[in-house]
Amino acid sequence: MNVASLGRRLYPTSAILLSVFCVAFLDTVTGSETRLYPLYFIPITIAGSRLGKIEAMVVAQFCTVGWLIANLFDGTYFSSAWYWVINTLAQWCAFSFVAYLVAKLHAMTLKVEEEARVDALTGIPNIRGFNEHAIRLLELCHREEAPIVIAYIDLDNFKRVNDIQGHKRGNEVLKIAAQVMRSKLRSADLLGRVGGDEFVVMLPHAAVDKAAETLERIRAAIEVAMRSENCEVTASLGAVAYDAAPRDLGFATETADKILLQAKHLGKNKVVIANNVASSEYQSI
């Protein structure tokens, strides 16, 4: 964990622990006749929903200590010391249980949200997941005035596979294609399935010549993989290359989609690249 990440976690943790101290102080000064212990659940809930299970459990322990100290100094009296032990344990269990439940619910919510961004069939980002990552990646490249390439990939003859061999075979072909594409990309590159047999790739910090090599490797690898599966599917790729990243993701992807149609019209199983958005001359390789 780097320093910046550690700082982002320590700051809210410190603020939450300070709120526990404030609740404990308020609980002390208001006396034993005022029941303020439900206020302890506020920092516990915040910790569970913002930080995680471990942090929430730690806050629960601090709340227990704060509750105990408040009761010791606000005039609370029990006829036996055992009641102090029993009540403190009961309060600890209540705080810890709520901390666990809130953290668990938060983790489940994050998992559901993450799954909503992933294509269930291929395991790569779906259109929602791709767009969310792509916007941030595009903004980063724009600030750095870095080159970027966006490509649309369509599987040729895929409909024939579905019609003749069935959707189960079609799903297998999509999985193979996604695996091949992912294997030819860098960790910094972004791949997504935007629907049916259509995929989109974003290559940040990639000059047009290097991007052309990467896209050609993808095209050739899909052709080889499908041939080994006795499948006539190939891939057409249309891409737009920018010397400096644009701001508008929608326009860039629409441009790449239009260039994909050029690859289709040229006979499929081709890579076509346009330079800097407005270029009307496409480079076919």
BELHUSUL-V169676 format. One record per pair of residues at least 4 apart in sequence whose C-alpha atoms are under 6 Angstrom apart, sorted by the first residue. I is the first residue (numbers start at 1). J is the second residue. Records with the same first field share a line. If there is no record, write none. Layout:
BEGIN
I = J / J
END
This chain:
BEGIN
10 = 14
16 = 43
23 = 27
24 = 66 / 70
27 = 36 / 70
28 = 70 / 74
31 = 74
32 = 74 / 76
41 = 45
44 = 56 / 59 / 99
46 = 50
47 = 51 / 56
48 = 52 / 53 / 56 / 99 / 102 / 103
49 = 103 / 106
52 = 103
53 = 103
56 = 99
57 = 96 / 99
60 = 95 / 96
63 = 67
64 = 92
70 = 74
71 = 76
83 = 87
84 = 88
92 = 96
93 = 97
100 = 104
117 = 125 / 126 / 128 / 129
118 = 124 / 125 / 126
119 = 123 / 124 / 125 / 126
122 = 175
124 = 192
125 = 129 / 130 / 192
126 = 130 / 192 / 193 / 194
127 = 194
130 = 134 / 192
131 = 135
134 = 138
141 = 145 / 146 / 245
142 = 245
145 = 244
146 = 205 / 244
147 = 205 / 206 / 207 / 242 / 243 / 244 / 245
148 = 203 / 204 / 205 / 206 / 242 / 245
149 = 202 / 203 / 240 / 241
150 = 201 / 202 / 239 / 240
151 = 200 / 201 / 238 / 239 / 256
152 = 199 / 200 / 237 / 238 / 256 / 257
153 = 198 / 199 / 200 / 236 / 237
154 = 197 / 198 / 235 / 236
155 = 197 / 234 / 235
156 = 233 / 234 / 235
157 = 233
158 = 233
160 = 164
161 = 165 / 170
162 = 166 / 167 / 170
181 = 218
189 = 202 / 203
190 = 201 / 202
191 = 200 / 201
192 = 199 / 200
193 = 199
194 = 198 / 199
206 = 211
208 = 212 / 241
217 = 221
219 = 235
222 = 226
223 = 234
226 = 231
227 = 231
234 = 269
235 = 269
236 = 263 / 268 / 269 / 270
237 = 260 / 271
238 = 256 / 259 / 260 / 271 / 272 / 273
239 = 256 / 273
240 = 256 / 273 / 274 / 275
241 = 275 / 276
242 = 276
263 = 268 / 270 / 272
264 = 268
271 = 284 / 285
272 = 283 / 284
273 = 282 / 283
274 = 282
275 = 279
END
